[in-house]
Amino acid sequence: MNIIVTGSIAYDYLMSFPGSLGEQIMPDQLERLSLSFLVDTMDKRQGGCAPNIAYTLALLGEKPRLMGSVGLDFGDYRQWLESVGVDTSLVALSKDKFTASFFCTTDQKNCQIASFYGGAMSDAAKLSISKIKPKPDIVIISPNDPAAMLKYADECRTKKIRFIFDPGQQVARYSGEELKKGILGANIVICNNYEFGLIQKKTGLSESDILEQSEALIVTLGAKGSMVLTKDQRYDVIAVPENHVVDPTGVGDAFRGGLLKGIAMGANWVTCARIGSVAATYALEHVGGLSHKYTLAAFKRRYHKHFGKADDYSILNLS
């Protein structure tokens, strides 16, 4: 399947705080909030929503095409992505900016405070879905330059390209009307439960409003798994238990990569979300969104351990 993955391409600076971030915030002093955290560790990793999603797809046997805008410091990152099976031919190089950067502090409860520097990502709106040959089978529009995301959504609707709209952290940036422009008419809408609450608050859209024009609304629920809503039914899918928790960065992106793999296989919604659940747990057990790896056979064993062998994931035909 010709899968186009759009979104941020970035370097991640991941830090750990040996306590609770929430305990440092005084609700009655929010108007004068001024905090600095002394962290125990810092790790620089290759990241960004789009490579995280594309990497999971590559691990699961697909050849995704990555689309985004990067800076002068992207050379080694591009070589690595190509080496793991991600097509970077649609990645555009900015000659006067650095690649976007994500700065994230995680506490002992896996709560996070993060900042994002856009850098070369600001050029993403210069790219076009409409110009891609051959025509994509499906596009995921993950968090990226806000204007670029809305442009891609409009192009997909115009060209009748099936697409997933994944507003992510840009929910906070968009107005209600902007969110509607991305969401309404998307074939699939995906977000976490907190983001969905903000979407409802900003847009006034209900689940049924979204599903009038979409195949599915998928809401991830962290440790509680995910729910898939269609016009006719709700499906609840459990999270796969982790062997150990290391870092939540990139977990949601891995879920999306697994979900897309299920879609590429022609699987039902439950199976798609279950594949996403397994992929997400692998990411949770490692630092960043790109440091884990597995074989298809190992992935299938873990899937069957938690969801059984009768499921239609067997259509993958692994020995």
C-alpha positions in Angstrom: 0.0 0.0 0.0 1.2 3.5 -0.8 1.2 5.1 2.6 2.2 8.8 3.0 3.2 9.8 6.6 3.2 13.6 7.1 4.1 15.4 10.4 6.9 16.8 12.4 10.5 15.6 11.9 12.6 16.5 14.9 15.3 15.8 17.4 14.1 14.9 20.8 15.8 16.2 24.0 14.4 13.9 26.7 14.9 14.7 30.3 13.9 13.0 33.6 12.8 14.8 36.8 13.1 12.7 40.0 9.8 13.7 41.5 6.3 14.9 40.6 5.9 17.8 38.3 2.3 18.4 39.5 3.5 18.9 43.1 5.6 21.9 42.0 2.6 23.8 40.7 0.5 25.9 43.1 -3.0 26.5 41.7 -3.5 29.8 43.5 -0.2 31.2 41.9 -0.8 30.2 38.3 -0.8 33.9 37.2 2.8 34.2 38.4 4.0 30.7 37.3 7.8 30.6 37.1 9.5 27.2 37.4 12.8 25.6 36.6 13.5 21.9 37.0 16.9 20.3 37.7 16.8 17.1 35.8 18.7 13.9 36.4 19.3 12.8 32.8 19.1 14.1 29.3 19.1 12.1 26.1 19.2 13.4 22.6 17.2 11.2 20.2 16.0 11.3 16.6 12.3 11.8 16.7 9.2 13.7 15.5 5.7 12.3 15.0 6.1 11.4 11.4 9.3 9.3 11.6 8.0 7.6 14.8 4.9 6.5 12.8 6.8 5.6 9.7 9.4 3.5 11.7 6.6 1.3 13.2 5.2 0.8 9.7 8.7 -0.2 8.4 9.2 -2.6 11.4 5.8 -4.2 10.4 6.9 -4.8 6.8 5.5 -1.7 5.0 7.6 0.8 2.9 6.1 4.2 4.1 6.9 7.4 2.4 7.9 10.2 4.8 6.9 13.8 3.9 8.0 16.8 5.8 10.5 19.7 6.0 13.9 19.4 7.7 17.0 21.5 8.3 20.8 21.5 7.7 21.4 19.0 10.4 19.3 16.2 8.9 21.9 14.2 6.9 22.7 11.4 9.4 19.0 11.1 10.3 18.0 10.7 6.7 20.6 7.9 6.2 19.3 6.1 9.2 15.7 6.3 8.2 16.5 4.9 4.7 18.5 2.1 6.3 15.5 0.9 8.3 13.1 1.0 5.3 11.6 4.5 5.3 11.4 6.3 2.0 12.6 9.9 2.5 12.3 11.1 -1.1 9.4 13.4 -0.2 11.4 15.1 2.6 12.3 18.7 1.7 15.6 20.3 2.9 15.6 23.9 4.2 18.9 25.5 3.6 18.7 28.2 6.2 17.0 26.5 9.2 17.7 23.7 11.6 15.5 20.6 12.1 12.7 21.0 14.6 13.4 20.2 18.2 11.3 18.7 21.0 12.3 19.4 24.7 10.5 17.1 27.1 10.8 16.6 30.9 9.2 13.4 32.3 8.6 12.8 36.0 8.4 9.6 38.0 4.7 9.3 37.3 5.2 9.6 33.6 3.7 13.1 33.5 5.4 15.4 31.1 6.0 19.1 30.4 7.3 19.8 26.9 8.2 22.6 24.5 8.6 22.4 20.7 10.8 24.5 18.4 9.4 24.4 14.9 12.6 25.3 12.9 12.4 23.9 9.4 9.0 22.6 10.1 7.7 26.1 9.3 8.3 25.3 5.6 6.0 22.3 5.6 3.1 24.2 4.1 5.2 24.6 0.9 4.8 20.9 0.2 1.8 19.4 -1.5 -0.1 16.1 -1.3 -1.7 16.9 -4.6 1.7 16.6 -6.4 2.6 13.2 -5.1 2.8 10.4 -7.8 1.5 7.8 -7.8 -1.7 8.9 -5.9 -1.5 7.8 -2.3 -3.8 5.0 -1.0 -3.9 6.7 2.4 -2.3 9.7 4.1 -1.8 10.3 7.8 -1.7 14.0 8.8 0.0 14.0 12.2 1.1 17.0 14.2 3.1 19.4 12.0 3.1 23.1 11.1 -0.6 24.1 11.7 -1.1 25.7 8.3 0.4 22.6 6.5 -1.9 20.2 8.3 -5.0 22.1 7.2 -3.6 22.4 3.6 -3.0 18.7 3.4 -6.5 17.9 4.7 -8.0 20.1 2.1 -5.9 18.6 -0.7 -6.9 15.1 0.4 -10.6 15.9 0.4 -10.3 17.6 -3.0 -8.4 14.7 -4.6 -10.5 12.1 -2.8 -7.5 10.6 -1.0 -8.4 8.6 2.1 -6.7 10.3 5.1 -6.3 10.3 8.9 -6.4 13.6 10.7 -4.4 13.4 13.9 -4.2 16.9 15.4 -2.3 15.9 18.6 -0.6 18.8 20.4 -1.8 21.2 17.8 -5.3 21.0 19.3 -4.0 23.7 21.8 -2.9 25.9 18.9 -5.9 25.7 16.7 -9.2 27.7 17.1 -12.4 25.8 17.0 -13.1 26.7 13.4 -9.6 25.6 12.3 -10.1 22.2 14.1 -13.3 21.7 12.2 -11.5 22.3 8.9 -9.2 19.5 9.7 -11.6 17.1 11.3 -14.8 17.3 9.3 -14.5 15.1 6.3 -11.5 13.2 7.4 -11.9 9.5 6.8 -10.5 8.7 10.3 -9.9 11.1 13.2 -7.6 10.0 16.0 -6.6 11.7 19.3 -6.1 11.0 22.9 -8.9 11.4 25.5 -7.6 14.7 26.8 -7.3 16.1 23.3 -10.8 14.9 22.4 -12.1 16.8 25.4 -10.4 20.0 24.1 -11.7 19.4 20.6 -15.3 19.1 21.9 -14.9 22.2 24.0 -13.4 24.3 21.2 -15.6 23.1 18.3 -18.8 22.0 20.0 -18.6 18.8 17.9 -20.0 15.6 19.4 -18.9 12.1 18.5 -21.9 11.7 16.2 -21.1 15.0 14.5 -17.7 13.8 13.5 -18.9 10.3 12.5 -21.5 11.8 10.1 -18.6 12.4 7.7 -15.9 9.9 9.0 -15.5 6.1 9.0 -14.1 6.1 12.5 -13.2 8.2 15.5 -10.3 6.6 17.5 -9.6 7.8 21.0 -6.5 6.5 22.8 -6.8 6.1 26.6 -3.3 5.6 27.8 -3.0 2.6 30.2 -6.7 1.9 29.6 -6.2 1.1 25.9 -8.3 2.7 23.2 -11.8 3.0 21.8 -12.9 2.9 18.2 -16.2 4.6 17.4 -18.0 4.0 14.2 -21.5 5.1 13.1 -22.9 1.8 14.4 -20.7 0.6 17.2 -18.1 1.2 19.9 -15.1 -1.1 20.2 -12.9 -1.1 23.4 -9.4 -2.5 23.0 -7.1 -3.1 26.0 -3.6 -1.9 26.3 -0.9 -4.6 26.1 0.8 -4.9 29.5 4.4 -3.7 29.4 7.4 -5.7 30.8 8.7 -2.4 32.2 8.0 1.3 31.7 11.0 3.3 30.4 9.6 6.4 28.5 6.2 7.3 27.1 7.6 9.5 24.3 6.5 8.2 20.9 4.0 5.7 22.3 1.0 7.3 20.6 2.9 7.5 17.3 3.7 3.8 17.5 0.0 3.1 18.1 -0.8 5.0 14.9 1.8 3.1 13.0 0.3 -0.2 14.1 -3.2 1.1 13.3 -2.1 2.0 9.8 -0.5 -1.5 9.3 -3.9 -3.0 10.2 -5.6 -0.7 7.6 -3.0 -1.7 5.0 -3.8 -5.4 5.7 -7.5 -4.8 5.3 -8.1 -5.8 8.9 -11.2 -4.9 10.9 -11.2 -2.0 13.4 -10.6 -4.2 16.5 -7.6 -5.8 14.9 -6.2 -2.5 13.7 -6.4 -1.1 17.2 -4.9 -4.3 18.7 -1.9 -4.1 16.4 -1.6 -0.5 17.5 -1.7 -1.5 21.1 1.2 -4.0 20.7 3.3 -1.5 18.8 2.7 1.1 21.5 3.9 -1.1 24.3 7.1 -1.9 22.5 7.8 1.9 22.3 6.9 2.4 26.0 9.6 -0.1 27.0 12.4 2.0 25.4 13.7 5.6 25.4 12.3 7.7 22.6 10.1 6.6 19.7 12.8 5.0 17.5 15.1 2.9 19.8 13.0 -0.3 19.9 12.9 -3.0 17.4 11.3 -6.4 16.8 10.8 -9.1 14.1 7.4 -9.7 12.6 7.4 -13.1 14.2 8.2 -11.7 17.7 5.4 -9.1 17.2 2.9 -11.8 16.2 3.8 -13.9 19.3 3.2 -11.0 21.6 0.0 -10.2 19.8 -1.3 -13.7 20.1 -0.3 -13.9 23.8 -2.6 -11.1 24.7 -5.4 -11.3 22.0 -5.4 -15.0 21.1 -4.7 -16.9 17.9 -8.3 -16.9 16.5 -8.1 -13.2 15.6 -7.9 -12.3 11.9 -4.4 -10.9 12.4 -3.5 -14.4 11.0 -4.1 -12.9 7.5 -0.5 -11.6 7.8 0.5 -15.2 7.1 3.6 -15.3 9.3 5.2 -18.7 9.9 
